[in-house]
Amino acid sequence: MTNGVRQWRLYVITDATLSARGHLEVTKQAIAGGADAIQFREKHMSAMEMFRIGQSLRKHTRDAGVDFIVNDRLDLALALEADGVHLGQEDLPISVAREILGPEKIIGGSARTPEEASVIEDKGADYVGVGPVFEARDVKPDTIAPQGIDLIQKVCERVSIPVIAIGGIHRENARAVTQAGAGGIAVIRAVVTAPDIQKAARELKELVSEEEV
């Protein structure tokens, strides 16, 4: 699946705690603005609630031809027939997820260092989410300090799978991230909390795609 992932420039992560518009509305508007992939991220709902909402997200992303990734939950990724799953350092091992999902599904992993990124690639991931690059608002107490553009450059030198940068990325710094070598950007707040989600997504997509023109 890596070839498909290489086309991702804008990867939008949904978060219902940041917006009253909900996962589906955010997804619809983000896709209308040019999102290449949607990650369904939800930390507070029951599995049944996530499954119900996830069915709508799966239908809309499939109809739009956009990749649908489930955060953390391999069981829901399977149940929803998602395109893949994204796993953090404390989640199920990527090698185990690969055995369960098979070679056709997308698996991504989170890395905070070049060393972690290298391990993620070795375990069979299709892409690596790297960060935090910049300081994000309302960060959790256990979040590590932002690592800056240097982290992206070092990871890109270390791995051959696509690198998706995350953490405090917005209009003013998005272009610098892809210029440093990232294949794309993953955003939450910059799109989810925008007054006009479609416009915010479109502007970010244009910024990170300029070098392709």
Long-range contacts (C-beta under 8 A, 24 or more apart in sequence): 1-83, 1-84, 1-104, 1-105, 1-106, 1-126, 2-126, 2-127, 2-161, 2-162, 4-67, 4-106, 5-67, 5-106, 5-108, 5-126, 5-127, 5-161, 5-162, 5-183, 6-162, 6-183, 7-36, 8-36, 8-37, 8-67, 8-127, 8-162, 8-164, 8-183, 8-184, 9-36, 9-178, 9-183, 9-184, 9-185, 9-205, 9-208, 9-209, 10-34, 10-35, 10-36, 10-37, 10-184, 10-185, 10-187, 10-201, 10-204, 10-205, 10-208, 11-35, 11-36, 11-37, 11-38, 11-39, 11-164, 11-184, 11-185, 11-186, 11-187, 12-37, 12-38, 12-39, 12-186, 12-187, 12-188, 12-191, 12-192, 12-201, 13-38, 13-39, 13-41, 13-71, 13-166, 13-186, 13-187, 13-188, 13-192, 14-38, 14-39, 14-40, 14-41, 14-42, 14-57, 14-188, 14-192, 15-41, 15-42, 15-188, 15-189, 15-192, 16-42, 17-43, 17-44, 18-188, 18-189, 18-192, 18-193, 19-192, 19-193, 21-197, 22-53, 23-53, 23-57, 24-53, 24-56, 24-57, 24-60, 25-197, 26-191, 26-192, 26-197, 27-57, 27-60, 27-61, 28-60, 29-197, 29-198, 29-201, 30-191, 30-197, 30-198, 30-201, 31-60, 31-61, 31-64, 31-66, 32-198, 32-201, 33-191, 33-197, 33-198, 33-199, 33-200, 33-201, 33-202, 33-204, 33-205, 34-201, 34-202, 34-205, 34-206, 35-66, 35-191, 35-201, 35-205, 36-66, 36-67, 36-184, 36-205, 37-66, 37-67, 37-68, 37-69, 38-66, 38-67, 38-68, 38-69, 39-69, 39-70, 39-71, 39-86, 39-186, 40-68, 40-69, 40-70, 40-71, 40-76, 40-82, 41-71, 41-72, 41-188, 42-71, 47-73, 47-75, 47-76, 50-76, 51-76, 51-79, 51-80, 54-79, 54-80, 54-82, 55-80, 58-82, 67-106, 69-106, 69-108, 74-100, 74-101, 77-101, 77-105, 84-108, 84-126, 86-110, 86-129, 89-116, 93-123, 94-120, 94-123, 94-124, 94-125, 95-123, 95-124, 98-123, 98-124, 108-164, 111-155, 112-144, 112-147, 113-151, 114-151, 114-154, 114-155, 114-157, 114-158, 114-159, 117-155, 117-158, 117-159, 117-163, 118-158, 118-159, 120-159, 120-161, 121-159, 121-160, 121-161, 125-161, 126-161, 126-162, 127-161, 127-162, 127-163, 127-164, 127-183, 128-155, 128-159, 128-161, 128-162, 128-163, 128-164, 129-164, 129-165, 129-166, 129-186, 130-155, 130-163, 130-164, 130-165, 130-166, 130-182, 131-165, 131-166, 131-167, 131-186, 132-166, 132-167, 132-168, 133-165, 133-166, 133-167, 133-168, 133-169, 133-173, 133-177, 134-167, 134-168, 134-169, 134-173, 135-167, 135-168, 136-167, 136-168, 136-189, 137-168, 137-189, 138-189, 149-176, 149-177, 149-180, 152-177, 152-180, 152-181, 152-182, 153-180, 153-181, 156-180, 156-181, 156-182, 170-204, 171-203, 171-204, 171-207, 174-204, 174-207, 174-208, 175-207, 175-208, 175-210, 177-208, 178-208, 178-211, 179-211, 184-208
